Amino acid sequence: MSKDHLVKLLEELCFFGDVEITHTFSKNQKPILSVCCIKKENLFEVSYLFQVTYIQDQTSVIYKTVDDAATAIDDSLNNSPEEAANLI
């Protein structure tokens, strides 16, 4: 899956910001991570964060931009589990 495709997928998750949707990514038919979009609202603006949860150790990382989240997901999908763990 290309990084551009990941960015579009993450943007679509946020489009449905009033509904909690989690997308799970698998590698070799084994789930490796899930991601959800978190809507943050304050008086003047709405912003979105991306929570990536790594299935193996249940570690969650919050990314502030769609590009950062897409890069983290792309790295995890294209590296061995040991290499991906070192990227966290």
C-alpha positions as CSV (number, residue, x, y, z in Angstrom):
1,M,0.0,0.0,0.0
2,S,1.5,3.3,-1.0
3,K,1.9,6.2,1.5
4,D,-0.5,8.3,-0.6
5,H,-3.1,5.6,-0.2
6,L,-2.5,5.5,3.5
7,V,-2.9,9.3,3.7
8,K,-6.3,9.1,1.9
9,L,-7.4,6.2,4.2
10,L,-6.6,8.2,7.3
11,E,-8.3,11.3,5.9
12,E,-11.4,9.2,5.3
13,L,-11.3,7.9,8.9
14,C,-11.4,11.5,10.1
15,F,-14.2,12.4,7.7
16,F,-16.5,10.3,9.8
17,G,-15.3,12.0,13.0
18,D,-18.5,11.6,14.8
19,V,-18.2,7.8,14.6
20,E,-15.5,5.7,16.2
21,I,-13.9,3.7,13.4
22,T,-10.7,1.7,13.9
23,H,-8.8,0.3,10.9
24,T,-6.6,-2.8,11.5
25,F,-3.5,-3.5,9.3
26,S,-2.2,-7.0,8.8
27,K,1.0,-8.4,7.5
28,N,1.1,-12.0,6.3
29,Q,-2.6,-12.4,7.5
30,K,-1.5,-11.4,11.1
31,P,-2.8,-8.1,12.6
32,I,0.1,-5.8,13.4
33,L,-1.4,-2.4,14.2
34,S,-4.7,-0.5,14.3
35,V,-5.3,3.2,13.9
36,C,-8.2,5.5,14.7
37,C,-8.8,9.2,14.3
38,I,-9.4,11.3,17.4
39,K,-11.3,14.5,16.9
40,K,-10.2,17.4,19.1
41,E,-12.4,20.5,19.3
42,N,-11.9,23.7,21.1
43,L,-13.7,27.0,20.8
44,F,-12.0,28.1,17.6
45,E,-11.0,25.0,15.7
46,V,-11.3,21.3,15.1
47,S,-8.2,19.2,14.8
48,Y,-7.5,15.5,14.4
49,L,-5.0,13.2,16.0
50,F,-4.1,9.7,15.0
51,Q,-3.8,6.9,17.6
52,V,-1.7,4.0,16.3
53,T,-1.8,0.9,18.5
54,Y,0.8,-1.8,17.9
55,I,-1.0,-5.1,18.4
56,Q,2.0,-7.2,19.7
57,D,2.7,-5.1,22.8
58,Q,-0.4,-2.9,22.8
59,T,1.7,0.2,22.7
60,S,-0.2,3.3,21.5
61,V,1.4,6.3,19.9
62,I,-0.4,9.6,19.1
63,Y,0.5,11.4,15.9
64,K,-0.4,15.0,15.3
65,T,-0.4,14.9,11.5
66,V,-1.8,12.6,8.9
67,D,1.7,12.4,7.3
68,D,3.4,11.3,10.5
69,A,0.8,8.6,11.1
70,A,1.0,7.4,7.5
71,T,4.8,7.3,7.7
72,A,4.7,5.2,10.9
73,I,2.2,2.8,9.4
74,D,4.1,2.5,6.2
75,D,7.3,1.8,8.1
76,S,5.6,-0.9,10.2
77,L,4.1,-2.5,7.1
78,N,7.4,-2.5,5.2
79,N,9.8,-3.6,8.0
80,S,10.3,-6.7,10.0
81,P,8.6,-6.8,13.4
82,E,11.9,-6.2,15.2
83,E,12.7,-3.2,12.9
84,A,9.2,-1.7,13.4
85,A,9.5,-2.0,17.2
86,N,12.7,0.1,17.0
87,L,10.9,2.8,15.1
88,I,8.5,3.5,18.0
